[in-house]
C-alpha cells in the first residue's frame, strides 16, 4: 500500500498515479489532473506570472 501525497489515503500499488512533475504518489482521485496539489499550485503561479509579463509587454 502506498500513501497518497495529497489526501493521505492508502492506495494499492497497482492503482497509484504519479505526479508528472515531481513523481509523488497519488490515489486515482487526486491524480486525475496528473499533478499533485503542490505542483498544481506552482504550475498555476507560473501561468499567472507569464500572463502578467505578457500584459506588461503589451502596454
N, C-alpha and C positions, 0 to 999 in steps of 0.2 A: 504494500500500500504506500502511496505517495501523498504527501500533504500539499494541497493547493496553496500556492504562494499568495493568492488574493483572499480567498474566503476561509482557508484552513480546513476545508472538507477533505476527508481521506478518500482517495480515488485509487482504483486498481491501476497497475502499471500499463495495462492494455488500453485504457481509455484516457490516459494523460495526454494533454496537449501542451506543447512547449511554446513559450513566448518567442516570437520571431526575432526580437531584438536581443534579449538577454538570456533566453533559454530557460527561464524559470518554469517549473512545472505548474500546470493549471488544470482544473477539472474541466469537463466538457462545457459547462455553462459559462465559466469565466473565460474560457479560451475561444469563444465564438468570434471575437474580433482578431485573434491571433496575437494580441499583445496583453501583457499583464497591466494592472492598473497604473503602476509606476511608469512604465514605458509609454502607455497611452497618454498620460499627463504630459510627459516630456515631448511626445510627438505633437500634441495639440499646442503646447507652448512654442515649439519651433515653427509651426504653421502660422501662429499668431504673429510671431516675430517677423517672419518672411512677409506677411501681409502688411505689417506696419512699415517695413523697409520699402516695400513696393509703393505704398501710398506716399512716403516721403520723396521718393524719386519722381513720382508723377506730379508733384507740386511745382 
